[in-house]
Structures are given as structure tokens and as C-alpha cells.
Amino acid sequence: MAANAGGYGTTAAYAVGAIPVYADVLVPDLTLDPASVAGLLGAKTRAVIVTHLYGNHADVAGIRAALDAAGRRDVLLLEDCAQAHGARRAGRVAGTQGALACFSFYPTKNLGALGDAGALVTDDDALAAKLRALHQYGWTERYKNTLPHGRNSRMDELQAAFLGVKLQRLDELNRMRRHVLDRYRKALPASYKLCAREGEETVAHLAVILCPDRAAAAAHLEHRGVETGVHYPTLDCDQPAWSAMQKKASALEVSHRSVTRILTVPCYPHLTEAECGTVCDALASLP
């Protein structure tokens, strides 16, 4: 898994008793590097979590090819699509290439509900049946707990109804997000890089830039009235809570180099042309 994706994959790994192994990422999109993944495969490797970070469709096909070349068809690909609803690469939509994919419908996502919600998707009928049971107490029939470790993870009907309406506009809203990214890409000075793929390979969940000096860039943008953030400021392998827990990592040269330089600027589909212009002018004037 990648170490730069906010800790969610690591949390899941520790929750099931697995040991996270961190591979490096690629510039500009900062998603998993297939070569780094291949170099970390071990006899105990059971799955690779592929996070489609910032709305960028990661190279799932490249990772699968690397696994096949290593003779590891037994390793499952799990797609984290929480930030990539509708992203497409080489004709494939995010969430359709792994054994299992997870989606978040938190309100800030490209496809967001009224509150917390999410979904798992798979084309494996047996796995789907198991997941349906686990998400409702482990029931295989009403009030009969057949599977251990079940829980109440049902999405309520109100959230589903709201999502059903928003889903009809997902592609349109993603195009609006990409329009914002395209304007930022043209405005940025040469010493700055937008952490995004182009075209439908991104759905512009976040607009993240690599800066020569993040503190200076953030101060400049704040002075110009542009709010910024950092997604995410600490690599999973460096989080204090997990410092004494088992983990393994490659050198993570790109991950360590980029984590101190990334800066998030406003990007959402309803950003007006005037507001986008204000951000573009501020970006163009970066030192």
C-alpha cells in the first residue's frame, strides 16, 4: 500500500491483524509505483491496496502486470476508490479491476451523501454474499448469526436515495472539477507541479500542487485570499500511534520528498469562474 494516503489502508490492515508494507509512489499523481510494489512482494504478501489518490486513477493494470510477472496471481488487488468516483483509465473505471473495491460517500467526496456512508463492490458472488452477511451482524438469515465479526454497517435508505439522485450528475460534476484543474495547470509557474493525471484519468477530487517551498507558497496564497491545506502531512509509516507496531517499507524516496512539498488549493465543481480566476491569478504570481 501507499504511505501517503491518509492512514485509512493502514487502519484497515491493523484491524484485521495484517502487517502493512509500504511501497513508493509516482510523480505527478502520487499513486502506487508498480515497480516498487513488485520489489516488496514476499511469501506472506496477501493483498495490495491501491489508492486512487486525489481523484487520480492509479495504474492498477501495471500493478497487476507486475504481480503476474512475479508469478503472484494469489495476491488480491483491493481498490480504495474513496476519492475517485468515475475516474477512467484505458477504458476501465476505478473499482472494476480488483477483487474488491471500497467507496466512501462522505459529503465532501465527488459522490457524497448527506452524512457518513460507503459501499463495497465485487464481481465475486461468494465474496459478495459474505460481505452482505458481515455488514448486518453476520446474519445469513434474520436473527441467525452465522459469520463471526459481523457488525452493523448498513447504509440507510435516505442516504441511498440522495446518492441515487446525485449519481445522475456525477460525470457532469467531474467535468466541472477537471475544468478547474486545467485552469490551475495552465496558471502554475514552471517550478510547481500539479499532482494530477489528465483527462478522464482524474476526477479532480483534490487540487494538490508540489511546491519548491510549501510554507512560502501557503503564505503567498493566504496573502492573496486563497485558503490552503495539506493532504496529507504525515506518512503512515511516521504516524506516532503506529511507531511501535510492525510494518515494512521501501526507501519511499518519492513519498518522503513530496510529503513536505504538497499543498492543497480549492477545487470543487461549483467554484465560480470569478473565484477560479482569483485562485489562478494567485497561483500565477507564486514566487
Secondary structure, 3 states (H helix, E strand, C coil): CECCCCCHHHHHHHHCCCCCEEECECCCCCCECHHHHHHCCCCCCCEEEEECHHHECCCHHHHHHHHHHCCCCCCEEEEECCCCCCCEECCEECCCCCCEEEEECCCCCCCCCCCCCEEEECCCHHHHHHHHHHCECCEEECCEECCCCCCECCCCHHHHHHHHHHHCCHHHHHHHHHHHHHHHHHHCCCCCEECCCCHHHECCCCEEEECCCHHHHHHHHHHCCCCCECCCCCCHHHCHHHCCCCCEECCCHHHHHHHCCEEEECCCCCCCHHHHHHHHHHHHCCC
